[in-house]
Each structure stands twice: as structure tokens, then as C-alpha cells.
């Protein structure tokens, strides 16, 4: 199985900050990388697929980049509603352990 | 409207079995890759397995922790996805979600999750 790792495991940031979450695959996965947001008590929500393609309706402050083994989710101008746990996923396969984003 | 509705969760003893089902509607089920994802209480998301559409081979693939114990199947005539769970351990206690990602061409891509069904393995 391909293993996915994420860093950091949690972070605290202020409104308006730029936040970066990294995801690493144990093998080359091309661009088959998705990013999910999950808020407490809710099902996950897909934000980005094929590494950098933003889903319709997702705010443009979210962006994804990378290919191969190293990927990044960036949130610019962090908003209070962005408090959540973010997971990367090798498409239709293993998830990373998650990154919890909290407000300072 | 796309709907995924899971059924079949409950309390089962260690070593026991359970069968989950997911009723799908609102899209062409036979064309969709379907997955099961679980989440233990207070823990992260764990991919359980996937089953491609029959046109893409239809062979299920499983995560290592469940391989050989869980079986994913699909009935395209009934728009139903199933997950057979055998040899259950307490580590399998989780909410199980049925999920898919759909590509609608120019209309974009959407993801869909069921409401989840809780499987509790306990004596």
C-alpha cells in the first residue's frame, strides 16, 4: 500500500494568515492527490482533486500544488470557517493522518 | 439529487460478521467507482477499499488492515454497494461511509458521502 504522511499534525493561525499543509506519498502517485476538509460531526468535503483542481463552490483562497510524491494545500487569508481537519488522499485510496487547523 | 444511504450497522461481537449496504440514486451507478471509508471515534479517515465500475474492470481493492476479511461488491441492477465484514475485531469499530466522486464533464466534479453507519465491535 502507498502510505500518505502529512505535516504538521496541527497548527494554530490567525484570521488572514497564509497556511500551508504538506502531504507526502511513499511512492510516485503522479497527480492522483485529493484534499478533503472535515468539520466536527460532518462528512468530509472534497476541496481539490488531481492535486490542483479546485472544485466548484470552493473558495479561491484554497489552492493545491505538487506532483509525484510531494504536495501542498495552501489557504490564503484564513477565515474562521476554515477551522477543520484537512486530509490528503491518494485518489480512491489511502488517506493521510490529517492536519487540524485551529484559530489563534 | 445524488443520494447515498448506508444500512446495516450495529453491535457485533469480536469474531463476528456484518453486512453493510449502500443504496445509491441520482447518478448512473454502473459508471461510478465506489469506495468505503471508515472513521473510528475521534480518529482520522481510513480508506477501506474501492470497487471500480465494471467497464473499468470491477475488481475490488482493499486496504491492508481489512484485506482477506472484508469483501466489497456491487449490484448495478439494484444500484447497491455492499461491504461484507468478517472476523471483526474491536479495531474495526468505526462509522463506515459509502462514498464516490463523480465527474459531470463541463459541470465539474462532485463528491458524495452517505450519512455513515456505526459498527461497534464489542463483547
HADDOCK unambig.tbl for C-alpha pairs under 7 A between the chains (distance, minus, plus):
assign (segid A and resid 43 and name CA) (segid B and resid 113 and name CA) 6.68 0.50 0.50
assign (segid A and resid 46 and name CA) (segid B and resid 111 and name CA) 6.10 0.50 0.50
assign (segid A and resid 55 and name CA) (segid B and resid 109 and name CA) 6.38 0.50 0.50
assign (segid A and resid 56 and name CA) (segid B and resid 108 and name CA) 6.79 0.50 0.50
assign (segid A and resid 92 and name CA) (segid B and resid 35 and name CA) 6.85 0.50 0.50
assign (segid A and resid 92 and name CA) (segid B and resid 50 and name CA) 6.59 0.50 0.50
assign (segid A and resid 93 and name CA) (segid B and resid 47 and name CA) 6.02 0.50 0.50
assign (segid A and resid 94 and name CA) (segid B and resid 46 and name CA) 6.90 0.50 0.50
assign (segid A and resid 94 and name CA) (segid B and resid 47 and name CA) 5.34 0.50 0.50
assign (segid A and resid 95 and name CA) (segid B and resid 45 and name CA) 6.56 0.50 0.50
assign (segid A and resid 95 and name CA) (segid B and resid 46 and name CA) 6.22 0.50 0.50
assign (segid A and resid 95 and name CA) (segid B and resid 47 and name CA) 6.43 0.50 0.50
assign (segid A and resid 97 and name CA) (segid B and resid 44 and name CA) 6.02 0.50 0.50
assign (segid A and resid 98 and name CA) (segid B and resid 44 and name CA) 6.48 0.50 0.50
